[in-house]
Amino acid sequence: MQRLLDIIIPSRCLHCSRILPTHQHLCISCLHQLPYTHWEFHRPNQIHENFSSLKNFLGGNALLFYTHGNATYKLLHANKYYNQPQVGKFLAQLSFYKLHEIDFEAVIPIPSHSNTLKSRGYNQTHLIAESIANEFNVPVYKSCLKRIKQSSSQTKKNRKQRLSVSAENFICQQKISEKKVLFIDDVITTGGTLKACIQSFLEKNDTSFYIFCLAQAN
């Protein structure tokens, strides 16, 4: 049955739409051309510029660059808006080698509002965080942060609106014992949402932290 379905509705590359021989997300050509950042956690980069003013910041990194219409954009949109959570897990696996640069004791994903979670069916960042936590054998705190105010999609906001996200949009529900945590997000544009989350977390926890995202917007 599966072979028949593959003939009728073949898998296609999410970037170039080329028919794929197996259930993959990208063809070999697009996979090899992914726009990797080649950043390191402990060297200056765009995430350092955005977050180094926060207390207890240890470093940050991103796997890929994100621009409208590129392969990263199409992968993340399939993951977030087109019910393909396995794409996020695939990108998490590509990220493992970068995360071996650092020592962290827990993973904290950025939360979605309950209404968003209800309509989408899953929080894509939770699934990414779970993949990373399982690989590194550390706990993942999916309920540590809660989004209490829903906002419109970041894709519909200008830069000023994205930067204006307040820590009051989130509450930290848990004080954790770990001393070094890794915050996970799928894509960072201005960093406003992530910064608000971390500020809320630091109100209750005196914990050092790293930041990792699958993609950094140019």
Secondary structure, DSSP 8 states (H G I E B T S, - for coil): -HHHHHHHS--B-TTT--B-SSS-SS-HHHHHT--B----TTS--HHHHHHTTSTTEEEEEEEEEE-TTSHHHHHHHHHHHSS-HHHHHHHHHHHHHHHTTS--SEEEE----HHHHHHHSS-HHHHHHHHHHHHHT--B-TTSEEE-S----GGGS-HHHHHT--GGGEEE------SEEEEEEEEESSSHHHHHHHHHHHTT---EEEEEEEEEE-
